[in-house]
Amino acid sequence: MMERSLDKVGVVGVGAVGQACAFALMLRGSAREIVLVDRAAQRATAVAADMRYGAPLAPTMEITSGDWSDLAGAGVVLICAGVNEKGGGATDRADGRGRLRLLETNASIYRDIVPRIVAQAPDAVLVAVTDPPDPLADLTRAIAGHDRVLSTGTTIDTLRFRVHIATELGVHPSAVEALVVGEHGTTEVMLWSSVRVAGTPLAEALGGDRSLDELRKRVEHEVRFANITIIEGNDASQFGIGVACAQIAEAILRDERAVLPVAAYRERHGLTIALPTVVGREGAAGELEPSMSEGERRAFEHSAATLRKATVGVLA
């Protein structure tokens, strides 16, 4: 068995999201080697060639296309294959299922490709990026037969939450401490009770002349349906998640033990769901339990129940 490399990332599925992931990995210098694999080999070859022409202006690395065997030794494999919300008919804001409408189609794709990935990169940490990522991570975990499986969880939702709060307050997003947990989907839970702006509670940062309830309504709508808004204008929500995936890959390859809101299997809940997770070389290296109000806790349990129902179906 080939030992995995701490400098090699595989990207499987080189559509819009896979390309954005690869581009972010290149620009950030996340790895020394990036290999792109797609069922349309010509597309992977073209994308790798295009990115190589920009590589002289990025940190030193090698970007190639390949087949399944070229994943051998990868420390991380980002699985981006599948249909997105537009292709799968999941762009109706009134549809409570949201991304879960894509599960059956994308589960079929995962059943085909995950065994191929595991056969060539048995020691890699596998990251489900395809929507809906949480139940697909449970499926990946069952197929792979190990726990080195994550989904992107609510990483991008948390970034969106911070960005929209920052916009409302006129501050940089780095000053906003905010977290989204639960499903990466319509039942996600924004933890308003713990939002801070440079340590200041949100209500105080907002001041007395603005309504917190109105801000909350606006921000929740923007965050919950950000993907649909983007897709309506550009066919795919890709760049934000691309950067988020590069950060996740770095945390794994460098054994950073960074705390990120990815989703990992939670024994207590019996499924993969997003909570603050310590991310290192083996994937999830621990979890934290954020404080929640009573209402937020109920909403989180509802989110878990929604995912549990979906997961039972996909694992049946």
C-alpha positions in Angstrom: 0.0 0.0 0.0 1.4 3.4 -1.0 1.7 5.9 1.8 -0.3 9.0 1.4 1.4 12.3 0.6 1.0 15.3 2.8 1.3 17.5 -0.3 -1.1 15.9 -2.7 -4.8 16.6 -3.3 -7.1 14.9 -5.7 -10.1 16.7 -7.1 -12.7 14.3 -8.5 -15.3 15.9 -10.7 -14.0 19.0 -12.6 -17.2 20.9 -13.2 -17.7 24.4 -11.9 -17.1 23.6 -8.3 -14.2 21.2 -9.0 -12.5 23.9 -11.1 -13.0 26.5 -8.4 -11.6 24.1 -5.8 -8.5 23.4 -7.9 -8.0 27.1 -8.7 -8.2 28.1 -5.0 -5.8 25.3 -4.1 -3.4 26.6 -6.7 -3.6 30.3 -5.7 -3.3 29.5 -2.0 -0.4 27.1 -2.4 -2.4 24.5 -0.5 -0.5 21.5 -1.9 2.6 20.7 -4.0 0.6 18.4 -6.3 -3.0 18.6 -7.5 -4.5 15.9 -9.7 -7.8 16.4 -11.5 -10.0 13.4 -12.4 -13.2 13.6 -14.4 -15.3 11.2 -16.4 -14.7 13.6 -19.3 -11.0 13.2 -19.4 -10.6 15.9 -22.1 -12.2 18.4 -19.8 -9.8 17.5 -16.9 -6.8 17.8 -19.3 -8.0 21.2 -20.5 -8.6 22.6 -17.1 -5.2 21.4 -15.8 -3.5 22.9 -18.9 -5.3 26.2 -18.4 -4.3 26.4 -14.7 -0.7 25.4 -15.4 -0.3 28.6 -17.5 -1.0 30.6 -14.4 1.1 28.4 -12.1 4.3 30.5 -12.6 2.6 33.3 -10.7 1.5 31.0 -7.8 3.4 29.1 -5.1 5.4 26.2 -6.5 3.2 23.2 -7.4 2.3 20.7 -10.1 -1.2 20.5 -11.6 -2.0 17.5 -13.7 -5.0 15.6 -15.0 -5.2 11.8 -14.7 -7.2 8.7 -14.2 -8.2 6.9 -11.0 -4.7 5.4 -10.6 -3.2 8.9 -10.4 -5.0 9.5 -7.1 -2.6 7.0 -5.5 -0.9 8.6 -2.5 -3.2 11.6 -2.2 -3.6 12.9 1.4 -7.0 14.5 0.6 -9.6 13.8 -2.1 -12.2 16.4 -2.7 -15.3 14.7 -4.3 -17.1 17.3 -6.4 -18.8 15.0 -9.0 -22.6 15.2 -9.5 -25.4 17.5 -10.5 -25.9 20.9 -8.9 -29.1 22.6 -7.8 -29.8 24.0 -11.3 -29.2 20.7 -13.1 -31.1 18.8 -10.5 -34.1 21.1 -10.2 -33.5 22.3 -6.7 -33.8 26.1 -7.1 -37.3 26.6 -5.7 -37.0 28.7 -2.5 -40.4 27.3 -1.5 -39.3 23.7 -1.6 -38.4 22.6 1.9 -36.2 19.8 0.7 -33.7 22.1 -0.9 -30.5 20.4 -1.8 -31.9 17.1 -0.6 -33.7 16.8 -3.9 -30.3 16.0 -5.4 -29.6 13.1 -3.1 -30.8 10.2 -5.1 -29.1 11.2 -8.3 -25.8 12.1 -6.7 -25.8 9.1 -4.4 -25.9 6.9 -7.5 -22.8 8.8 -8.8 -21.0 8.3 -5.4 -21.8 4.6 -5.4 -19.8 4.4 -8.7 -16.9 6.6 -7.9 -16.1 6.2 -4.2 -15.0 2.6 -4.6 -12.7 3.7 -7.4 -11.2 6.4 -5.2 -10.7 4.1 -2.2 -9.1 1.5 -4.3 -6.4 3.9 -5.4 -6.1 6.2 -2.3 -7.1 4.0 0.6 -5.5 6.2 3.2 -6.8 9.6 2.0 -9.2 11.8 3.9 -12.3 12.0 1.7 -14.3 15.2 1.6 -17.8 15.2 0.2 -18.4 18.6 -1.6 -21.3 17.6 -3.9 -24.7 18.6 -2.7 -26.2 17.4 -0.4 -22.8 16.8 1.2 -23.8 15.5 4.6 -25.8 12.4 3.6 -23.3 11.8 0.8 -20.5 11.8 3.4 -22.5 9.1 5.3 -22.7 7.1 2.1 -19.0 7.7 1.5 -18.1 6.5 5.0 -20.2 3.3 4.5 -18.6 2.5 1.2 -15.0 3.4 2.3 -15.3 1.5 5.5 -13.4 4.1 7.5 -14.0 7.3 9.5 -11.6 9.6 7.5 -14.6 11.2 5.8 -15.9 14.8 6.1 -18.4 16.9 4.3 -17.9 20.6 3.8 -20.7 21.0 6.3 -21.7 24.6 7.1 -18.3 26.1 6.3 -19.6 28.2 3.4 -22.8 29.0 5.3 -20.8 30.3 8.2 -18.8 32.5 5.9 -21.9 33.8 4.2 -23.4 34.5 7.7 -20.3 36.5 8.7 -20.3 38.4 5.4 -23.9 39.5 5.6 -23.7 40.6 9.2 -20.5 42.5 8.4 -22.3 44.2 5.5 -25.1 45.3 7.7 -22.7 46.7 10.3 -20.2 48.2 7.8 -17.3 46.2 9.2 -14.8 43.7 7.8 -16.1 40.1 8.0 -13.0 39.1 10.0 -14.4 41.1 12.9 -17.6 39.0 13.1 -17.7 35.8 15.2 -20.7 33.9 14.0 -21.5 30.2 13.4 -24.0 28.1 11.4 -24.5 24.5 12.4 -26.7 21.5 11.3 -27.5 20.6 7.7 -25.9 22.4 4.8 -29.4 23.1 3.6 -32.7 24.6 4.4 -32.7 23.5 8.0 -29.3 25.0 8.8 -29.2 26.8 12.1 -27.7 30.3 12.5 -26.6 30.8 16.1 -27.6 34.3 16.7 -27.3 34.0 20.4 -23.5 33.8 20.2 -22.8 36.4 17.5 -20.1 38.8 18.5 -18.4 41.7 16.7 -14.9 41.9 18.0 -16.2 40.5 21.3 -19.2 42.8 21.4 -22.7 41.3 21.5 -24.5 41.9 18.2 -27.3 44.0 19.9 -24.8 46.4 21.4 -22.8 46.6 18.1 -26.0 47.3 16.3 -27.0 50.2 18.5 -30.4 51.2 19.7 -31.7 52.8 16.5 -31.8 49.7 14.4 -34.1 46.6 14.7 -32.3 43.3 15.4 -35.3 41.4 14.3 -35.4 43.1 10.9 -31.6 42.5 10.4 -32.0 38.9 11.4 -34.8 38.4 8.9 -32.8 39.9 6.1 -29.6 38.1 6.8 -31.3 34.7 7.3 -33.0 35.0 3.9 -29.8 36.0 2.2 -27.7 33.2 3.8 -30.3 30.4 3.5 -30.9 31.1 -0.3 -27.5 32.4 -1.3 -26.8 29.4 -3.5 -30.0 29.9 -5.5 -29.4 33.7 -5.8 -25.9 32.9 -7.2 -27.1 30.2 -9.5 -29.9 32.4 -11.0 -27.2 34.8 -12.2 -24.2 32.5 -12.9 -25.5 28.9 -13.2 -23.3 27.6 -10.3 -22.3 28.5 -6.8 -18.6 27.8 -6.9 -16.0 30.3 -5.9 -16.9 30.6 -2.2 -17.0 26.9 -1.7 -13.8 26.5 -3.7 -11.9 28.7 -1.2 -13.5 26.9 1.7 -12.4 23.5 0.3 -8.8 24.8 0.0 -8.9 25.8 3.6 -10.2 22.3 4.6 -7.6 20.6 2.6 -4.8 22.7 4.1 -6.0 21.9 7.7 -5.8 18.2 6.8 -2.5 18.1 4.9 -0.8 20.3 7.5 -2.4 18.7 10.5 -3.4 22.2 11.6 -6.1 21.1 14.1 -8.0 24.1 13.0 -11.6 24.3 14.3 -13.9 24.5 11.3 -17.7 24.0 10.9 -17.3 20.9 8.7 -19.5 17.9 9.1 -18.2 14.6 10.5 -19.9 11.5 11.8 -21.3 12.2 15.3 -21.8 9.1 17.3 -24.3 10.9 19.6 -26.5 11.8 16.6 -25.8 8.7 14.5 -25.1 10.7 11.4 -22.8 13.2 9.7 -23.8 16.8 10.7 -21.9 20.1 11.0 -20.6 21.3 14.4 -17.3 23.0 15.2 -14.7 20.3 14.4 -11.0 20.0 15.1 -9.6 19.1 11.6 -6.2 17.4 11.3 -4.4 14.8 9.4 -6.9 12.0 10.0 -9.9 14.3 9.3 -12.0 14.9 12.3 -9.8 14.9 15.4 -12.4 16.2 17.9 -15.6 18.2 18.1 -16.8 21.2 20.2 -20.4 21.8 21.3 -21.3 25.5 20.9 -23.7 27.2 23.2 -27.2 27.4 21.9 -30.4 29.0 23.1 -33.3 26.7 23.7 -34.8 27.6 20.4 -31.5 27.1 18.5 -31.2 23.7 20.2 -34.6 22.6 19.0 -33.8 23.8 15.5 -30.6 21.9 15.6 -32.4 18.7 16.6 -34.9 19.2 13.8 -32.0 19.6 11.4 -30.5 16.4 12.6 -33.8 14.6 12.3 -34.2 15.8 8.7 -30.7 14.5 7.8 -31.3 11.3 9.6 -34.4 10.6 7.5 -32.5 11.3 4.3 -29.5 9.3 5.4 -31.6 6.2 6.2 -33.0 6.3 2.7 -29.6 6.6 1.0 -28.0 3.8 3.1 -30.9 1.4 2.7 
